[in-house]
């Protein structure tokens, strides 16, 4: 098949960009022979050949969030999992969304690739009228989504509901065809409905220092989303650059990757020690330690990164689109 850009469908402006870099070497079987190509018109990059749907379904259902893989190096209990909605990144989303959208008028929220459903759950605590829906195949998320009141619509192509707000936080980089997904989302939106997205910002600064690419399959810039919005007749309400600097993000990624290989190389590693202590120590002591870590985080300058946007070198891009 002739290779085309997934956004503009042009086959004349594509150039080979890079070999695909794996986060974990064992994942070669899921991303076999992958290369990265870039459309010069859209500033959009993508993997070719794409993994098959069956391969990706297995990877995200059984492998992606399993214990021992970065960033999930240390096994968490269910109580730990439930606390993540209060992390800085989710508070940043809350400030951003509630500044741009009148959430009192939103009835149905759909989270595409919702993970644990942290954002929708946090919003529902303040806007009780919200009905929560998602599409999430990861078996590690099933319990928490159910407990939080989400209706999990696992077949994206056969959804009959209509929504007022669609949320896509760090899910659009994992899909195989952005144009098809945006076309479908546009059909799922009520008139006047919104799409909120956040993805990695894949400009030249991203490519020059990134430790790995997997499991991402699509790589966007501001121009990519401007083209998408125009093609699908969606209006930009806001566009922002957010989160850490590129340099800091690359350091975080490399640290996570190194920790994985250190843990794997030794049965006496820090990760395994933490697992052992979690089983041995009373839950109350673990909870006290987590609260102390949270306090330390609150007092850290690192917290500023989630609440100051548009510094010029942010590693993520986010935006709100509106359907007429």
HELIX and SHEET records of a PDB file:
HELIX    1   1 UNK A   25  UNK A   29  5                                   5    
HELIX    2   2 UNK A   53  UNK A   58  1                                   6    
HELIX    3   3 UNK A   59  UNK A   63  3                                   5    
HELIX    4   4 UNK A   78  UNK A   82  1                                   5    
HELIX    5   5 UNK A   83  UNK A   86  5                                   4    
HELIX    6   6 UNK A   88  UNK A  100  1                                  13    
HELIX    7   7 UNK A  103  UNK A  105  5                                   3    
HELIX    8   8 UNK A  118  UNK A  126  1                                   9    
HELIX    9   9 UNK A  139  UNK A  141  5                                   3    
HELIX   10  10 UNK A  142  UNK A  147  1                                   6    
HELIX   11  11 UNK A  156  UNK A  158  5                                   3    
HELIX   12  12 UNK A  172  UNK A  174  5                                   3    
HELIX   13  13 UNK A  178  UNK A  188  1                                  11    
HELIX   14  14 UNK A  204  UNK A  209  1                                   6    
HELIX   15  15 UNK A  222  UNK A  231  1                                  10    
HELIX   16  16 UNK A  246  UNK A  265  1                                  20    
HELIX   17  17 UNK A  270  UNK A  280  1                                  11    
HELIX   18  18 UNK A  283  UNK A  298  1                                  16    
HELIX   19  19 UNK A  301  UNK A  306  5                                   6    
SHEET    1   A 4 UNK A  14  UNK A  19  0                                        
SHEET    2   A 4 UNK A  35  UNK A  39 -1                                        
SHEET    3   A 4 UNK A  44  UNK A  48 -1                                        
SHEET    4   A 4 UNK A 218  UNK A 219 -1                                        
SHEET    1   B 7 UNK A 151  UNK A 152  0                                        
SHEET    2   B 7 UNK A 131  UNK A 135  1                                        
SHEET    3   B 7 UNK A 108  UNK A 112  1                                        
SHEET    4   B 7 UNK A 163  UNK A 169  1                                        
SHEET    5   B 7 UNK A 189  UNK A 200  1                                        
SHEET    6   B 7 UNK A 314  UNK A 323 -1                                        
SHEET    7   B 7 UNK A 234  UNK A 245 -1                                        
END                                                                             
